[in-house]
Amino acid sequence: MIGHEITHGFDDSGSRYDAEGNLKMWWTPADRKNFEERAACVIKQFDAYEVQPGLFINGKLTLGENIGDFAGLTVAYDAYQRSLEGKPRPANIDNFTPEQRFFLGWAQVWAGKYTPESERTQVKGDSHSLPRWRVNGPLSNMPQFAKAFGCKAGQPMVRAEMCQIW
């Protein structure tokens, strides 16, 4: 979560404010262009998530939060891997590797149940994607996840067009 929140300083909204909180474009035009091209991948990905028949997540509305989830999760995984350096490998528990347990922990954070009306309300006006897609969205872009679970190209959790912001 810490990585998620820090990332907001560099997402589609936070990147428009300088260190003093003033509305000011501090990125170079080339950096902004590259960011927008990469962000378009995330928008397209989330626009395709159908919550209910005919009801899709709004990728533009949820962009900042989706970037925060993806970047925060990536930073956390890298930090976890570094924390293991120079130490004996943790044992598997219940047949899950340490890497798999990391990703399962992320998924458990978002476990929840929504009524259909709640889903409609959130999709129409909340900048946060529904929990299912806060899990599957970022993880399906992470080669580390695919490796941990042995996912192969063409499977649902391996995107043909993986998004990468940073």
KOLGU-124962 format. One line per 4 residues: for each residue x, y, z of C-alpha. Coordinates in nm, 3 decimals. Layout:
REM residues N
X:Y:Z ~ ...
This chain:
REM residues 166
0.000:0.000:0.000 ~ 0.289:0.236:0.071 ~ 0.421:0.187:-0.283 ~ 0.071:0.247:-0.417
0.039:0.580:-0.237 ~ 0.389:0.700:-0.329 ~ 0.315:0.623:-0.693 ~ 0.025:0.870:-0.692
0.288:1.144:-0.705 ~ 0.379:1.018:-1.052 ~ 0.046:0.906:-1.196 ~ -0.187:1.083:-1.439
-0.292:1.335:-1.175 ~ -0.002:1.368:-0.930 ~ 0.249:1.418:-1.210 ~ 0.086:1.753:-1.284
0.195:1.904:-0.949 ~ 0.542:2.014:-0.847 ~ 0.720:1.945:-0.517 ~ 0.540:2.237:-0.349
0.198:2.119:-0.463 ~ 0.159:2.380:-0.737 ~ -0.017:2.285:-1.058 ~ 0.284:2.277:-1.286
0.403:2.042:-1.557 ~ 0.750:1.942:-1.442 ~ 0.799:1.649:-1.676 ~ 0.970:1.694:-2.010
0.739:1.672:-2.312 ~ 0.909:1.345:-2.411 ~ 0.855:1.196:-2.063 ~ 0.489:1.299:-2.070
0.440:1.151:-2.417 ~ 0.600:0.820:-2.312 ~ 0.389:0.809:-1.997 ~ 0.066:0.876:-2.188
0.146:0.602:-2.441 ~ 0.207:0.354:-2.160 ~ -0.097:0.472:-1.965 ~ -0.311:0.416:-2.277
-0.230:0.045:-2.245 ~ -0.368:0.041:-1.889 ~ -0.680:0.234:-1.994 ~ -0.744:-0.012:-2.277
-0.692:-0.310:-2.047 ~ -0.938:-0.192:-1.783 ~ -1.191:-0.066:-2.039 ~ -1.221:-0.429:-2.151
-1.316:-0.565:-1.808 ~ -1.689:-0.645:-1.813 ~ -1.830:-0.633:-1.460 ~ -2.185:-0.721:-1.561
-2.335:-0.766:-1.907 ~ -2.281:-0.433:-2.082 ~ -2.113:-0.270:-1.777 ~ -1.742:-0.213:-1.819
-1.481:-0.056:-1.593 ~ -1.390:0.296:-1.706 ~ -1.015:0.271:-1.762 ~ -0.966:0.647:-1.776
-1.157:0.711:-1.454 ~ -0.965:0.439:-1.269 ~ -0.625:0.502:-1.430 ~ -0.447:0.660:-1.132
-0.558:0.387:-0.894 ~ -0.475:0.112:-1.142 ~ -0.127:0.257:-1.192 ~ -0.090:0.282:-0.814
-0.183:-0.083:-0.772 ~ 0.046:-0.202:-1.049 ~ 0.346:0.010:-0.949 ~ 0.298:-0.045:-0.576
0.273:-0.421:-0.622 ~ 0.582:-0.425:-0.844 ~ 0.785:-0.223:-0.592 ~ 0.665:-0.443:-0.305
0.761:-0.760:-0.490 ~ 1.106:-0.623:-0.569 ~ 1.150:-0.523:-0.203 ~ 1.038:-0.870:-0.094
1.292:-1.033:-0.325 ~ 1.569:-0.808:-0.192 ~ 1.471:-0.891:0.165 ~ 1.553:-1.256:0.091
1.905:-1.187:-0.034 ~ 2.172:-1.362:0.168 ~ 1.919:-1.569:0.361 ~ 1.810:-1.929:0.325
1.512:-1.970:0.094 ~ 1.187:-1.982:0.292 ~ 1.015:-2.318:0.288 ~ 0.705:-2.390:0.088
0.390:-2.382:0.300 ~ 0.085:-2.587:0.201 ~ 0.258:-2.651:-0.132 ~ 0.285:-2.277:-0.208
0.624:-2.124:-0.279 ~ 0.725:-1.798:-0.107 ~ 0.661:-1.614:-0.435 ~ 0.316:-1.764:-0.472
0.233:-1.671:-0.112 ~ 0.335:-1.311:-0.182 ~ 0.085:-1.289:-0.467 ~ -0.184:-1.475:-0.272
-0.142:-1.217:0.005 ~ -0.214:-0.941:-0.246 ~ -0.527:-1.121:-0.363 ~ -0.651:-1.175:-0.007
-0.629:-0.803:0.066 ~ -0.901:-0.747:-0.195 ~ -1.133:-1.035:-0.108 ~ -1.488:-0.907:-0.096
-1.841:-0.949:-0.215 ~ -2.055:-0.682:-0.378 ~ -2.420:-0.667:-0.466 ~ -2.494:-0.599:-0.834
-2.618:-0.250:-0.741 ~ -2.298:-0.179:-0.545 ~ -2.092:-0.285:-0.844 ~ -2.288:-0.054:-1.074
-2.248:0.239:-0.834 ~ -1.874:0.188:-0.799 ~ -1.811:0.139:-1.171 ~ -2.005:0.451:-1.263
-1.843:0.695:-1.023 ~ -1.550:0.558:-0.822 ~ -1.187:0.602:-0.925 ~ -1.109:0.258:-0.781
-1.163:-0.056:-0.988 ~ -1.358:-0.333:-0.823 ~ -1.141:-0.568:-0.614 ~ -1.140:-0.857:-0.861
-0.974:-0.637:-1.121 ~ -0.742:-0.473:-0.868 ~ -0.601:-0.824:-0.831 ~ -0.618:-0.966:-1.183
-0.531:-0.640:-1.361 ~ -0.185:-0.578:-1.218 ~ -0.095:-0.945:-1.178 ~ -0.172:-1.024:-1.541
0.094:-0.767:-1.637 ~ 0.365:-0.913:-1.416 ~ 0.604:-1.172:-1.560 ~ 0.702:-1.242:-1.196
0.347:-1.363:-1.127 ~ 0.339:-1.578:-1.440 ~ 0.672:-1.735:-1.343 ~ 0.561:-1.800:-0.984
0.250:-1.988:-1.095 ~ 0.384:-2.138:-1.418 ~ 0.139:-1.944:-1.635 ~ 0.201:-1.970:-2.009
0.127:-1.740:-2.300 ~ -0.237:-1.760:-2.399 ~ -0.362:-1.832:-2.047 ~ -0.603:-1.581:-1.885
-0.346:-1.439:-1.642 ~ -0.085:-1.371:-1.910 ~ -0.175:-1.072:-2.122 ~ -0.077:-1.079:-2.489
-0.007:-0.705:-2.458 ~ 0.146:-0.651:-2.114 ~ 0.134:-0.295:-1.988 ~ 0.441:-0.139:-1.832
0.437:0.210:-1.687 ~ 0.779:0.237:-1.523
